[in-house]
Amino acid sequence: MSAEAFRELAPAPIIEALRSCLAIPFALALTAVPAVVHAQDEGDAAAEVDDDPDAVEYVERPVRRGRKFPVLIASEPEGATIYLDGEEYGPVGETPLRTRLAAGEYRLILELDGHERFETEIRVRRRRRGRQRYVEELVPKLLGMISVAAPEGIDGNAVVNIDGEPIGYAPIDYEIELGPHQVLVELDDGREYEEWVEVNIEEPVSVAPRFEVPEPEPEPEPEPEPEPTFARDVGRFGSEMVAAAVGLEFGGRYFRYSGVETDNLRPYDALGVPVARLGVRVYPLADATSSWMRALGLEGMMALAPALESNTVDDEESIDTTWLRFELGARVRHRLGRAVVGGAVGYYQETFDFADGSSIESEVPDVSYRALYFDADGRIPVGPVQLFAGLRLMPVLAAGDTADRFAGSSVLGVGARLGAAYGIASGVELRGEAAYRGYFYGLDASDGDMFIADGATDSLLGFTVSAAYLY
């Protein structure tokens, strides 16, 4: 608005005489009013500079000489900052301001937040009466809206700056003056997005920050899990790879027929027969990580009476005799706490053979058992020793000469053993074992046959002392 828009109001005539009397001394006293105001502001500004490096340092205002005339500078709304002759001299106050100014031309500037900046030229006249008044209605600024969206695919904070000043975090709506503005969006990782926008009154300006979404770092390949290992307790029964036992057995045989009707079937007794015995068990996968693979094994055994001679009761005849047995099979074992249980299946053969050429060759119980065997056994520590026991079932496939003498026969074998082991060193133990094997015959014969009997029992006993090595 131009200077012509200002209203100049005349003072009341009642006080004119008083003002005329005091005009000269007051003019002299108030000659430096603007300078005093400025000097005071400048001193304050200097003090602020000491405390605030961003404080504004103003230029010293030139002093205007001459008589001062009362003026009123006002605005609607009130509270506008007043500058005279330039902002570089600093503000002289806020509206409404009553002061005295030397006559002359002034550049008046009014600034109020939310309103348009006002600037015009005013003239202070030499007037003896009244206060010259300058009143202006400030125009509110027209504001537009900037709407900043949150960046897509970005985690973390996105700080929004408009014209270099942070205003908050995206998403955000911000009212601002019309015109061009710089929008800068900053991410935590230092990346920035900048866009210049033209704000108008018609509609909000939308800003959608775009950032390249970094490709996710490839997840490190998981380290291969270490293959499970198994630390075998070498020398301990139940985890051994090889177990070998050498021993001496004292064996005996007791053979009897039942329902005999002919006198050509002889019984047989033997006791305390020395028998050399060797047994081996091998678990080839004892070091495997799989428990069921560690449980699988093979076993074998051989026993032989090296020098055995059989005599008749009256010692009239002596016959060389061979007592031999062996077995070969597969075994499985399983640990249950401190105990070890197992089972086996295999082939078994036992021969009790009398030499040919004797007159009683056809009467003695000459046998050669060939059978399958099925074992179930277990071993458990009791104090310093370990007790073991086992049962065996033997379906006999063939029995030899004795069974062949009859028109029909069937034979079934069973076995049992009981013993104890005592460790004398790492992987070495002494064993004592008592064993029994029994073969039970069912015999068929008819009247007129050379050999007639209903059945027979062949019992074989043994007590073995052995030393075993476990690895």
BELCOR-V66458 format. One record per helix or strand of 2 or more residues. SS is the DSSP state (H for helix, E for strand). FROM is the first residue (numbers start at 1). TO is the last residue. Records with the same first field share a line. If there is no record, write none. Layout:
BEGIN
SS = FROM-TO  FROM-TO
END
This chain:
BEGIN
H = 3-5  13-29  33-51  87-89  291-294  401-404
E = 68-76  81-84  93-94  97-102  104-111  118-124  132-137  143-149  158-162  165-169  172-177  179-187  192-199  205-208  242-258  268-282  296-311  318-336  339-354  367-382  385-398  408-425  428-444  455-470
END
